């Protein structure tokens, strides 16, 4: 893990994910941001953030691999475009959620977009 859990963020809030050093030599870095399990993915000098679980069957995408702007699921080799989360042709399920990233000094931030509360933190 790259960062300790951070409490829930409001829509449109930049939330710290990890220090830039945590990305050194790694393509896929699991993080927990605002109670959500995400991935930071480096591809071609660009940093992306996505949800960690495959929307098809919940496979851990941290165990997948990245190539040419795509994140591959380790379970069935479906892939997702890192730019917008579009799923590869031939698969019929929702796209992968993606999040904007920015580097500020030695920190990586992720823009949380108000997807609702993290799992297990819904209203009672």
Residue pairs with C-beta under 8 A, 6 or more apart in sequence:
1 30
1 31
1 32
2 17
2 18
2 19
2 22
2 29
2 30
2 31
2 40
3 16
3 17
3 18
3 22
3 31
3 32
3 33
4 32
5 32
5 35
6 15
6 16
6 32
6 33
6 34
6 35
7 34
7 35
8 34
8 35
8 117
8 118
8 121
9 15
9 33
9 34
9 112
10 112
10 114
11 112
11 113
11 114
12 111
12 112
12 113
12 114
13 34
13 111
13 112
14 102
14 109
14 110
14 111
14 112
15 33
15 34
15 109
15 110
15 111
15 112
16 33
16 107
16 108
16 109
17 31
17 33
17 38
17 40
17 49
17 101
17 107
17 108
17 109
17 110
18 29
18 31
18 40
18 107
18 108
19 106
19 107
19 108
20 103
20 106
20 107
20 108
21 106
22 29
22 108
23 29
23 40
23 42
23 47
23 108
26 42
27 41
27 42
27 43
27 65
27 66
28 39
28 40
28 41
28 42
28 61
28 62
28 64
28 65
28 66
28 71
29 39
29 40
29 41
29 42
30 37
30 38
30 39
30 52
30 62
31 37
31 38
31 39
31 40
31 49
31 110
32 38
33 49
33 110
33 112
34 112
34 118
35 117
35 118
35 119
35 121
36 51
36 112
36 115
36 118
36 119
37 51
37 52
37 53
38 49
38 50
38 51
38 52
38 99
38 110
39 49
39 50
39 51
39 52
39 61
39 62
39 71
40 47
40 48
40 49
40 101
40 108
40 110
41 47
41 48
41 49
41 50
41 66
41 71
41 82
42 48
42 66
43 66
43 67
43 68
43 69
43 82
44 69
46 82
47 101
47 103
47 108
48 82
48 83
48 98
48 101
49 98
49 99
49 100
49 101
49 110
50 61
50 71
50 80
50 82
50 85
50 96
50 97
50 98
50 99
51 61
51 96
51 97
51 98
52 60
52 61
52 62
53 59
53 60
53 61
54 60
54 61
54 73
54 75
54 78
54 96
55 87
55 93
55 94
55 95
55 96
55 97
56 73
56 75
56 76
56 78
56 91
56 93
57 75
57 76
59 73
59 74
59 75
59 76
60 74
61 71
61 73
61 74
61 96
63 74
64 71
64 72
64 73
64 74
65 71
65 72
65 74
66 72
66 82
69 81
69 82
69 83
70 79
70 80
70 81
70 82
70 88
71 79
71 80
71 82
71 96
72 78
72 79
73 79
73 80
78 87
78 88
78 91
79 87
79 88
80 86
80 87
80 88
80 95
80 96
82 98
83 98
84 95
84 98
85 95
85 96
85 97
85 98
86 95
87 93
87 94
87 95
87 96
97 115
99 110
99 111
99 112
99 113
100 110
100 111
101 108
101 109
101 110
101 111
102 108
102 109
102 111
103 109
116 122
117 123
